[in-house]
């Protein structure tokens, strides 16, 4: 799918001004349901494969290789941001349940598993699944654009936040490096490895776009790798926040502006929130551009 087609609903949504109120709360609640529906359809596509059992080992191999290399590459350079722009943190912001948040993430994997079961039980034409998933993805991007506008984050605030810019830049470069290194290890073309690495934690986007071009096996691997980033971030944020706030904020990638933001705030205090939103915002914009671009290379 072309990057311009992906970005169009995102920017159209950003042009729609909504003040906090019932409609915005309805959008917030509906996003979860839409993500679940997309993941269910992706699971159904995977369940429709003729050799599903034989492909599971490949999915796991790709996921573990990409996740491991990305973790090492991201955390190797992010402390440089702390040396250049040290961030003074407030005291501990209160208790929260990492287990509860991890279980919430695992629900996403359970939805995909449910889709696999449905795909095994019922025969659904692949083009129906692909068309439906792409249409729902467009709606998701439109609503996310509205959310971004409602956060009152202007482009001036984004471009003048050096910590957020530096974190997003390092995450982008090191994640792509991990994808390029993973490709030959997995016997994949370099541009496919780069596409797999470009989700930056946005599992619903990467899973659907890569499934549409490279099939449900690669799409499932992309989804699981990005979901693993979110799960690992939940665990690492409280551990890394004191020694390297940039690492704690950055590793979650695009999720720093939504799912992992409460963990970041509670671990590091309110001064970490603008940095996390800027970093997450920029990485969220990168995915819809980079994934179609790398997939278009062949």
N, C-alpha and C positions, 0 to 999 in steps of 0.2 A: 504494500500500500504506500502511495506516495507521501512524502513528508508534509507537503502542502495540504493534502487532504486531511492528514492527522491533525495538523496545527490549526486548520480553519475553525472547527468547532471550539477548540480551546480559546482562541482569540475572540471569537464571536461571544462566547460566554463571558470573557473578561470585559467586553464592552457593555454588558448588562449590569447597571448599578442596582444593587439590592441592599437595603438597610436591614440590620438585625431585626428579625420578626418571625411570624409563623411560617412564611414562605421559605425563608432561608433555613429554618429548622427542619422543614419538610425535605428540602434538598439534602441537608446533612444526613437525615435518616435514610433517604432513598438511595444514597450512594452505596451504602453497605449492601442493600438488596441487589443493586445493579452489578456490583462486583461479584457477589455470590452467583448471580445468573450467568455472567460471563465465564466464571470458573467451572460452573456446572456444564456448560456447553463444551468447554475445552476438554473436560473429563470424558464427555460423551464421544468426542472425536477420538480420544485416545482409546476408549473402550471398543471402538469400532475397528481397530487394527486387527489384521489377520493373525499376526504373531506377537500378541501383546506380551506374553510371558517372556519370550526371548528378548524383547526390547527393554524390559525393566532394568536389566543389568547395565545396559548402555546408558539409560537415563540417569541411573545412580552414579555411574562413572563420570559422566559429563558434569553432573551437579557437584560432586565432591571435588573434582579437579578444579573447576572454575571457582567454587567457593573458597577453597584453600588458598589458591594463588591470589585471589582478590583480597582476602583478609590480610595476608602477609604484605602485599604491595601497598594497600591503603594505609595500614598502620606503620609502615616503615617511614613514610615521608610526612604524615600529618603533624608529628611533633615539631616540625620546622615552623609551622604557623604559630605555635605557642612561643617559640623563641623570638620570632619577629614581632608578634602582637600578643603579649601575655594578657590573660584575662583573669582579673581578680574575681573570685567566687565568694558568694555568701555562704553561710552555714547550711547544714543539712535542712532540706525543705519539708521533711516529713516522710512518713513511711508509705510505701506502696508495695503491692504484690507483684513481683516479677513473674511468679508462677501464673497468676491470673492473666497477665498480659500475654505470656507465652501460650497459654491455652487458647486465648482468643485468636492468636495467629494460627495455631494448629487447626482451628475450626475451618480455616480456608483450605488447608490440605484435605480435610475431611469432605468438604464440598466437592473437590475435584474427584476424590475417591468415589463419592456417590454418583458423580457423572460417569465414571468408568463403569460402575455396576449397571447403570441405565444403558450405556452403550453396548454392554455385553448382552443385555436382555432384549433390547429393541434395536431394530435396524433403521437408522435414520440416514438419509443421503448426506454425504459429506458436504456438498455444496449448500445444503440447507443450514447445516451447523455453522459453516464459515460465514455465510451471508448474515445469518441472525446475530452471530457474535460480533461481526464488524459493525452492524447497525447499532447494537447496544453499546459498543465501545464509543461510537461517535456521540451518543447521548451522554455517556459517562464523562467524556472530555468536555462537552458543553457545560455540564453541571460543575465540573472542577474549575473551569474558567470563571464561572460565576462566584465560586468560593474564593478563588484567588483575588478577585476584585473586592469582595466583601471583607477581606483581611486588611484592606486599606494600605497595602504595601505598594508604594509607587516605584516606578523605575528609577527615580533619583535615589530613593532610599536603598535600593538594591545595588546600584552601581557605585554608591559611595560607602559601602560597607566592606572595608578591606578584608576583615576576617572571613566573612561569608564568601566573598569572591575567591579568596585564596583556598579555603577549604573545598569549595565546589570544583575549582580548577585542579587541585591535587587529586581529589576523588576521581574526577573524569580521566585524567592522564593515567593514573595508576590502575584504574579499573580496565581501561582499554589495553594497557600493557599486559595485565593479567590475561585478558582474552586472547591477545596475540601469542602469549606464551603457551596458553592452554591448547590452542588450535593444533600445533604439530604433535603435541602429546596425545591428542585424541584422534589424530588422523583427519582433521578438518581443514578446509581452506581458511586462510588467515581472516578473510572478511567475514566468514561465518562465526569465528571466535570473537571478533570485534562486535558483531551484532548481538551475540549472546551476552556480552559484557556490558552492553549499552543500556540495559534496563534500569540500572542504578537503584534497584529496590522496588521499582514499579512493576509488580508481578502481573497484574491484570493486563497491562499494556504489552509487556514483552512476550508473555505467553501467547496472546492472540495474534500479534503481528508475526511472530516467528512461526507459529503453527500454520498460518496462512501461506507462508512462503516455503518453509522447510519441512512441514509436516508435524503431526502431533507429538512425535518423539522428541524432536528438538524444542518444540514449544513447551512441552512439559518440563524439560530440563531447564529451560530459561525461567519458567515460573518457579520451580523449586529452588534454583540458585538465588533468585531475588527474594523469595520467601525466607530462605535461610539467612540472608543478610539481615532481614528484619528481626528474626528470632535471636541471632547472635548479638545484634545491637542491643536488644533489651537486656541481655545478660552483661554485656561489656560496659554499657554507659555508666552505671554506678561505680564500677571498678576503675575505669579510666579517667573519670571526670576530674579527680584531684591532681593526678599526675600529668594528664594531657587532655585538657578540655576540647581541643580541636579534634583529637581522635574520637572522643566520646560523641561529639556532635556530628562529625563527618561520616563515620563508618555506616550509619543508617542510610546514607544516600538521600534519595528523594523522600524517604519516610520521615526525615527530620522536620518537615513542615506539617506533618499530620500525625501518623500513628506513634512514632517514638518521641514526638515533641513533649508530651506530659512527663515522660521519664527523664528527658533532658532537663526540663524545668525543675523537677523535684530534686534532681541530683546536683544541679549547678546553680539554681536560683534564676530569677527573672532576667538577669543580664545576658543569659545564654539564649533567650528566646529569639531576639532579632537575628542573631547570627545563624541559628538553626533554620529559621524561616527563609532567610536569604539563600543559604546553601541548598536547602531542600527545594526551593522554588526554581533555582537555576538548573539543578539536576533533573527536575521534573520536565523542564523545557527541553533539556538535551535529549532525553529518550525518544520522543516522537520525531526528532530530526535525525538522530544517528542511526536508529534501528532500520528505518526504510532506506537510508543512504547506503549502509553497508550491505543490506540485502539486495540492493539494486546492482551491486558490482558483479553479480553472477550467481 
